[in-house]
Amino acid sequence: MAREILERLRAHATVNGIDPAFLRRTRLNTNTIPLRLEPLFPGDQELERRIKSLIRWNALAMVVRANREEHNIGGHISTFCFGGHAL
């Protein structure tokens, strides 16, 4: 199904004069930045740590609130906390 959709998109792009380079097959997670140009850690580690902490805190608050209203929900805090690590 996905392959068919991509083929139709490629055909549509070609007919309309658009270079469908974005549809070419590439290996997943191909690093396009040379290693020598890549920063050791692009970003603010402390800010990202605080954001993750806030997401986990918010997840905890949502689960606690939901458990007050419906006691059969259980402790799915780890499921909600995963959002903080997925960033």
N, CA, C and O atoms as CSV, one atom per row, in Angstrom:
chain,resi,resn,atom,element,x,y,z
A,1,MET,N,N,0.820,-1.192,0.000
A,1,MET,CA,C,0.000,0.000,0.000
A,1,MET,C,C,0.868,1.262,0.000
A,1,MET,O,O,0.660,2.156,-0.819
A,2,ALA,N,N,1.838,1.336,0.915
A,2,ALA,CA,C,2.707,2.517,0.985
A,2,ALA,C,C,3.530,2.650,-0.289
A,2,ALA,O,O,3.731,3.753,-0.798
A,3,ARG,N,N,4.004,1.521,-0.800
A,3,ARG,CA,C,4.806,1.561,-2.021
A,3,ARG,C,C,3.980,2.103,-3.191
A,3,ARG,O,O,4.472,2.885,-4.005
A,4,GLU,N,N,2.726,1.675,-3.257
A,4,GLU,CA,C,1.837,2.147,-4.327
A,4,GLU,C,C,1.616,3.660,-4.224
A,4,GLU,O,O,1.629,4.366,-5.232
A,5,ILE,N,N,1.416,4.144,-3.008
A,5,ILE,CA,C,1.210,5.580,-2.795
A,5,ILE,C,C,2.457,6.364,-3.220
A,5,ILE,O,O,2.350,7.397,-3.880
A,6,LEU,N,N,3.631,5.870,-2.840
A,6,LEU,CA,C,4.865,6.552,-3.216
A,6,LEU,C,C,5.080,6.538,-4.724
A,6,LEU,O,O,5.552,7.524,-5.291
A,7,GLU,N,N,4.741,5.435,-5.376
A,7,GLU,CA,C,4.875,5.371,-6.833
A,7,GLU,C,C,3.931,6.357,-7.513
A,7,GLU,O,O,4.311,7.007,-8.487
A,8,ARG,N,N,2.707,6.472,-7.006
A,8,ARG,CA,C,1.755,7.429,-7.568
A,8,ARG,C,C,2.249,8.865,-7.343
A,8,ARG,O,O,2.115,9.720,-8.219
A,9,LEU,N,N,2.811,9.114,-6.180
A,9,LEU,CA,C,3.362,10.438,-5.885
A,9,LEU,C,C,4.533,10.755,-6.804
A,9,LEU,O,O,4.654,11.873,-7.306
A,10,ARG,N,N,5.394,9.767,-7.020
A,10,ARG,CA,C,6.545,9.946,-7.916
A,10,ARG,C,C,6.063,10.258,-9.337
A,10,ARG,O,O,6.592,11.158,-9.989
A,11,ALA,N,N,5.071,9.521,-9.809
A,11,ALA,CA,C,4.532,9.745,-11.155
A,11,ALA,C,C,3.904,11.134,-11.262
A,11,ALA,O,O,4.105,11.839,-12.251
A,12,HIS,N,N,3.156,11.517,-10.254
A,12,HIS,CA,C,2.515,12.839,-10.245
A,12,HIS,C,C,3.573,13.944,-10.272
A,12,HIS,O,O,3.430,14.926,-11.000
A,13,ALA,N,N,4.623,13.782,-9.484
A,13,ALA,CA,C,5.692,14.781,-9.443
A,13,ALA,C,C,6.376,14.881,-10.798
A,13,ALA,O,O,6.640,15.982,-11.282
A,14,THR,N,N,6.664,13.740,-11.411
A,14,THR,CA,C,7.348,13.728,-12.706
A,14,THR,C,C,6.497,14.396,-13.775
A,14,THR,O,O,7.006,15.189,-14.567
A,15,VAL,N,N,5.214,14.085,-13.807
A,15,VAL,CA,C,4.305,14.673,-14.789
A,15,VAL,C,C,4.246,16.190,-14.632
A,15,VAL,O,O,4.117,16.911,-15.621
A,16,ASN,N,N,4.339,16.668,-13.417
A,16,ASN,CA,C,4.248,18.099,-13.143
A,16,ASN,C,C,5.606,18.805,-13.120
A,16,ASN,O,O,5.711,19.951,-12.684
A,17,GLY,N,N,6.641,18.111,-13.591
A,17,GLY,CA,C,7.948,18.725,-13.709
A,17,GLY,C,C,8.688,18.911,-12.398
A,17,GLY,O,O,9.592,19.742,-12.310
A,18,ILE,N,N,8.322,18.158,-11.391
A,18,ILE,CA,C,8.985,18.264,-10.085
A,18,ILE,C,C,9.987,17.134,-9.967
A,18,ILE,O,O,9.676,15.980,-10.261
A,19,ASP,N,N,11.198,17.475,-9.532
A,19,ASP,CA,C,12.217,16.450,-9.345
A,19,ASP,C,C,11.877,15.643,-8.093
A,19,ASP,O,O,11.906,16.178,-6.984
A,20,PRO,N,N,11.560,14.373,-8.262
A,20,PRO,CA,C,11.163,13.565,-7.090
A,20,PRO,C,C,12.358,12.998,-6.332
A,20,PRO,O,O,12.328,11.851,-5.884
A,21,ALA,N,N,13.411,13.805,-6.189
A,21,ALA,CA,C,14.610,13.338,-5.481
A,21,ALA,C,C,14.289,12.924,-4.050
A,21,ALA,O,O,14.931,12.036,-3.489
A,22,PHE,N,N,13.291,13.578,-3.469
A,22,PHE,CA,C,12.939,13.259,-2.081
A,22,PHE,C,C,12.333,11.876,-1.942
A,22,PHE,O,O,12.188,11.378,-0.826
A,23,LEU,N,N,11.977,11.249,-3.050
A,23,LEU,CA,C,11.376,9.917,-2.984
A,23,LEU,C,C,12.389,8.799,-3.242
A,23,LEU,O,O,12.058,7.619,-3.133
A,24,ARG,N,N,13.621,9.176,-3.583
A,24,ARG,CA,C,14.620,8.143,-3.850
A,24,ARG,C,C,14.885,7.344,-2.588
A,24,ARG,O,O,14.822,7.852,-1.468
A,25,ARG,N,N,15.179,6.101,-2.810
A,25,ARG,CA,C,15.479,5.236,-1.663
A,25,ARG,C,C,16.846,5.581,-1.091
A,25,ARG,O,O,17.836,5.679,-1.815
A,26,THR,N,N,16.877,5.758,0.193
A,26,THR,CA,C,18.140,5.963,0.897
A,26,THR,C,C,18.120,5.065,2.121
A,26,THR,O,O,17.059,4.629,2.567
A,27,ARG,N,N,19.276,4.798,2.648
A,27,ARG,CA,C,19.337,4.009,3.877
A,27,ARG,C,C,18.779,4.848,5.011
A,27,ARG,O,O,19.008,6.056,5.083
A,28,LEU,N,N,18.052,4.199,5.884
A,28,LEU,CA,C,17.537,4.908,7.047
A,28,LEU,C,C,18.695,5.410,7.897
A,28,LEU,O,O,19.731,4.755,8.006
A,29,ASN,N,N,18.513,6.546,8.480
A,29,ASN,CA,C,19.494,7.148,9.381
A,29,ASN,C,C,20.837,7.415,8.717
A,29,ASN,O,O,21.878,7.326,9.366
A,30,THR,N,N,20.822,7.737,7.452
A,30,THR,CA,C,22.053,8.096,6.773
A,30,THR,C,C,22.475,9.482,7.249
A,30,THR,O,O,21.718,10.446,7.133
A,31,ASN,N,N,23.674,9.571,7.778
A,31,ASN,CA,C,24.174,10.841,8.270
A,31,ASN,C,C,24.712,11.634,7.088
A,31,ASN,O,O,25.643,11.198,6.411
A,32,THR,N,N,24.127,12.793,6.845
A,32,THR,CA,C,24.547,13.613,5.710
A,32,THR,C,C,25.566,14.671,6.109
A,32,THR,O,O,26.081,15.390,5.253
A,33,ILE,N,N,25.859,14.769,7.390
A,33,ILE,CA,C,26.855,15.727,7.882
A,33,ILE,C,C,28.155,14.966,8.115
A,33,ILE,O,O,28.167,13.970,8.838
A,34,PRO,N,N,29.245,15.424,7.512
A,34,PRO,CA,C,30.516,14.742,7.775
A,34,PRO,C,C,30.848,14.788,9.266
A,34,PRO,O,O,30.588,15.785,9.939
A,35,LEU,N,N,31.407,13.734,9.757
A,35,LEU,CA,C,31.711,13.612,11.177
A,35,LEU,C,C,32.560,14.776,11.683
A,35,LEU,O,O,32.365,15.234,12.809
A,36,ARG,N,N,33.487,15.254,10.878
A,36,ARG,CA,C,34.361,16.350,11.310
A,36,ARG,C,C,33.608,17.666,11.487
A,36,ARG,O,O,34.089,18.559,12.185
A,37,LEU,N,N,32.425,17.802,10.861
A,37,LEU,CA,C,31.637,19.028,10.981
A,37,LEU,C,C,30.535,18.921,12.031
A,37,LEU,O,O,29.872,19.907,12.354
A,38,GLU,N,N,30.356,17.744,12.543
A,38,GLU,CA,C,29.287,17.519,13.511
A,38,GLU,C,C,29.702,17.986,14.899
A,38,GLU,O,O,30.775,17.614,15.374
A,39,PRO,N,N,28.868,18.801,15.565
A,39,PRO,CA,C,29.210,19.212,16.927
A,39,PRO,C,C,29.106,18.015,17.882
A,39,PRO,O,O,28.358,17.071,17.626
A,40,LEU,N,N,29.859,18.067,18.975
A,40,LEU,CA,C,29.810,16.972,19.938
A,40,LEU,C,C,28.398,16.775,20.464
A,40,LEU,O,O,27.917,15.644,20.540
A,41,PHE,N,N,27.735,17.850,20.823
A,41,PHE,CA,C,26.343,17.777,21.263
A,41,PHE,C,C,25.648,19.041,20.793
A,41,PHE,O,O,25.841,20.108,21.375
A,42,PRO,N,N,24.837,18.933,19.741
A,42,PRO,CA,C,24.175,20.131,19.217
A,42,PRO,C,C,22.979,20.516,20.072
A,42,PRO,O,O,21.900,19.942,19.925
A,43,GLY,N,N,23.154,21.445,20.928
A,43,GLY,CA,C,22.036,21.866,21.763
A,43,GLY,C,C,22.474,22.199,23.167
A,43,GLY,O,O,23.660,22.171,23.493
A,44,ASP,N,N,21.511,22.512,23.982
A,44,ASP,CA,C,21.735,22.880,25.372
A,44,ASP,C,C,21.295,21.705,26.237
A,44,ASP,O,O,20.100,21.500,26.452
A,45,GLN,N,N,22.262,20.935,26.732
A,45,GLN,CA,C,21.940,19.734,27.508
A,45,GLN,C,C,21.101,20.059,28.743
A,45,GLN,O,O,20.165,19.326,29.062
A,46,GLU,N,N,21.420,21.129,29.427
A,46,GLU,CA,C,20.677,21.478,30.640
A,46,GLU,C,C,19.233,21.824,30.311
A,46,GLU,O,O,18.321,21.390,31.014
A,47,LEU,N,N,19.014,22.590,29.267
A,47,LEU,CA,C,17.651,22.929,28.864
A,47,LEU,C,C,16.875,21.673,28.465
A,47,LEU,O,O,15.712,21.518,28.839
A,48,GLU,N,N,17.510,20.783,27.713
A,48,GLU,CA,C,16.839,19.550,27.310
A,48,GLU,C,C,16.526,18.671,28.517
A,48,GLU,O,O,15.477,18.028,28.555
A,49,ARG,N,N,17.424,18.636,29.507
A,49,ARG,CA,C,17.164,17.870,30.726
A,49,ARG,C,C,15.947,18.426,31.457
A,49,ARG,O,O,15.111,17.669,31.951
A,50,ARG,N,N,15.853,19.759,31.523
A,50,ARG,CA,C,14.713,20.392,32.201
A,50,ARG,C,C,13.411,20.119,31.456
A,50,ARG,O,O,12.378,19.872,32.079
A,51,ILE,N,N,13.457,20.163,30.123
A,51,ILE,CA,C,12.253,19.875,29.333
A,51,ILE,C,C,11.788,18.440,29.577
A,51,ILE,O,O,10.597,18.196,29.770
A,52,LYS,N,N,12.728,17.488,29.569
A,52,LYS,CA,C,12.371,16.086,29.826
A,52,LYS,C,C,11.771,15.926,31.217
A,52,LYS,O,O,10.806,15.184,31.402
A,53,SER,N,N,12.346,16.623,32.194
A,53,SER,CA,C,11.819,16.545,33.559
A,53,SER,C,C,10.398,17.087,33.626
A,53,SER,O,O,9.540,16.515,34.298
A,54,LEU,N,N,10.150,18.194,32.927
A,54,LEU,CA,C,8.797,18.762,32.914
A,54,LEU,C,C,7.803,17.831,32.231
A,54,LEU,O,O,6.663,17.703,32.676
A,55,ILE,N,N,8.229,17.186,31.162
A,55,ILE,CA,C,7.347,16.236,30.477
A,55,ILE,C,C,7.020,15.061,31.395
A,55,ILE,O,O,5.870,14.626,31.457
A,56,ARG,N,N,8.024,14.545,32.110
A,56,ARG,CA,C,7.771,13.435,33.048
A,56,ARG,C,C,6.854,13.887,34.182
A,56,ARG,O,O,5.955,13.146,34.579
A,57,TRP,N,N,7.070,15.094,34.706
A,57,TRP,CA,C,6.226,15.623,35.772
A,57,TRP,C,C,4.787,15.770,35.283
A,57,TRP,O,O,3.845,15.409,35.989
A,58,ASN,N,N,4.624,16.294,34.087
A,58,ASN,CA,C,3.296,16.442,33.511
A,58,ASN,C,C,2.637,15.072,33.327
A,58,ASN,O,O,1.443,14.917,33.585
A,59,ALA,N,N,3.405,14.092,32.887
A,59,ALA,CA,C,2.869,12.736,32.717
A,59,ALA,C,C,2.379,12.185,34.055
A,59,ALA,O,O,1.300,11.599,34.142
A,60,LEU,N,N,3.178,12.378,35.077
A,60,LEU,CA,C,2.791,11.918,36.411
A,60,LEU,C,C,1.500,12.590,36.854
A,60,LEU,O,O,0.596,11.926,37.362
A,61,ALA,N,N,1.407,13.894,36.665
A,61,ALA,CA,C,0.195,14.626,37.065
A,61,ALA,C,C,-1.027,14.140,36.295
A,61,ALA,O,O,-2.112,14.026,36.866
A,62,MET,N,N,-0.862,13.851,35.002
A,62,MET,CA,C,-1.991,13.354,34.200
A,62,MET,C,C,-2.457,11.991,34.687
A,62,MET,O,O,-3.657,11.730,34.766
A,63,VAL,N,N,-1.510,11.125,35.011
A,63,VAL,CA,C,-1.878,9.779,35.478
A,63,VAL,C,C,-2.550,9.857,36.838
A,63,VAL,O,O,-3.543,9.172,37.081
A,64,VAL,N,N,-2.015,10.689,37.729
A,64,VAL,CA,C,-2.626,10.832,39.058
A,64,VAL,C,C,-4.043,11.374,38.923
A,64,VAL,O,O,-4.957,10.877,39.581
A,65,ARG,N,N,-4.240,12.375,38.091
A,65,ARG,CA,C,-5.579,12.944,37.881
A,65,ARG,C,C,-6.524,11.889,37.295
A,65,ARG,O,O,-7.666,11.757,37.737
A,66,ALA,N,N,-6.052,11.158,36.322
A,66,ALA,CA,C,-6.898,10.130,35.703
A,66,ALA,C,C,-7.256,9.042,36.704
A,66,ALA,O,O,-8.379,8.538,36.695
A,67,ASN,N,N,-6.309,8.670,37.572
A,67,ASN,CA,C,-6.587,7.632,38.567
A,67,ASN,C,C,-7.584,8.092,39.614
A,67,ASN,O,O,-8.280,7.268,40.207
A,68,ARG,N,N,-7.666,9.389,39.850
A,68,ARG,CA,C,-8.669,9.895,40.790
A,68,ARG,C,C,-10.072,9.741,40.218
A,68,ARG,O,O,-11.028,9.484,40.949
A,69,GLU,N,N,-10.182,9.902,38.902
A,69,GLU,CA,C,-11.489,9.818,38.256
A,69,GLU,C,C,-11.884,8.381,37.930
A,69,GLU,O,O,-13.056,8.020,38.038
A,70,GLU,N,N,-10.916,7.563,37.532
A,70,GLU,CA,C,-11.182,6.176,37.148
A,70,GLU,C,C,-10.103,5.297,37.762
A,70,GLU,O,O,-8.930,5.413,37.409
A,71,HIS,N,N,-10.488,4.432,38.664
A,71,HIS,CA,C,-9.513,3.648,39.429
A,71,HIS,C,C,-8.963,2.446,38.672
A,71,HIS,O,O,-8.047,1.786,39.162
A,72,ASN,N,N,-9.487,2.151,37.516
A,72,ASN,CA,C,-9.034,0.970,36.773
A,72,ASN,C,C,-7.919,1.274,35.775
A,72,ASN,O,O,-7.510,0.394,35.018
A,73,ILE,N,N,-7.431,2.493,35.769
A,73,ILE,CA,C,-6.422,2.880,34.782
A,73,ILE,C,C,-5.081,2.228,35.093
A,73,ILE,O,O,-4.399,1.767,34.178
A,74,GLY,N,N,-4.707,2.181,36.303
A,74,GLY,CA,C,-3.432,1.573,36.664
A,74,GLY,C,C,-2.303,2.577,36.628
A,74,GLY,O,O,-2.537,3.778,36.502
A,75,GLY,N,N,-1.100,2.100,36.737
A,75,GLY,CA,C,0.072,2.979,36.803
A,75,GLY,C,C,0.807,3.057,35.490
A,75,GLY,O,O,1.895,2.497,35.356
A,76,HIS,N,N,0.250,3.723,34.544
A,76,HIS,CA,C,0.880,3.822,33.238
A,76,HIS,C,C,1.801,5.034,33.147
A,76,HIS,O,O,1.948,5.643,32.088
A,77,ILE,N,N,2.406,5.365,34.257
A,77,ILE,CA,C,3.291,6.520,34.277
A,77,ILE,C,C,4.457,6.312,33.320
A,77,ILE,O,O,4.860,7.244,32.624
A,78,SER,N,N,4.992,5.120,33.279
A,78,SER,CA,C,6.142,4.884,32.397
A,78,SER,C,C,5.770,5.079,30.937
A,78,SER,O,O,6.593,5.540,30.146
A,79,THR,N,N,4.550,4.737,30.573
A,79,THR,CA,C,4.111,4.946,29.191
A,79,THR,C,C,4.107,6.419,28.862
A,79,THR,O,O,4.595,6.821,27.806
A,80,PHE,N,N,3.564,7.230,29.750
A,80,PHE,CA,C,3.523,8.662,29.505
A,80,PHE,C,C,4.904,9.281,29.608
A,80,PHE,O,O,5.219,10.216,28.872
A,81,CYS,N,N,5.718,8.782,30.497
A,81,CYS,CA,C,7.071,9.327,30.653
A,81,CYS,C,C,7.926,9.081,29.429
A,81,CYS,O,O,8.870,9.827,29.168
A,82,PHE,N,N,7.608,8.042,28.676
A,82,PHE,CA,C,8.397,7.740,27.488
A,82,PHE,C,C,8.456,8.943,26.560
A,82,PHE,O,O,9.457,9.152,25.875
A,83,GLY,N,N,7.391,9.733,26.532
A,83,GLY,CA,C,7.360,10.927,25.696
A,83,GLY,C,C,8.510,11.862,25.996
A,83,GLY,O,O,9.004,12.551,25.104
A,84,GLY,N,N,8.939,11.891,27.243
A,84,GLY,CA,C,10.053,12.737,27.624
A,84,GLY,C,C,11.378,12.242,27.075
A,84,GLY,O,O,12.298,13.032,26.860
A,85,HIS,N,N,11.481,10.954,26.849
A,85,HIS,CA,C,12.731,10.385,26.328
A,85,HIS,C,C,12.722,10.307,24.809
A,85,HIS,O,O,13.771,10.135,24.187
A,86,ALA,N,N,11.555,10.432,24.216
A,86,ALA,CA,C,11.459,10.303,22.770
A,86,ALA,C,C,11.867,11.576,22.045
A,86,ALA,O,O,11.957,11.585,20.818
A,87,LEU,N,N,12.113,12.643,22.782
A,87,LEU,CA,C,12.485,13.904,22.137
A,87,LEU,C,C,13.849,13.832,21.500
A,87,LEU,O,O,14.309,14.813,20.914
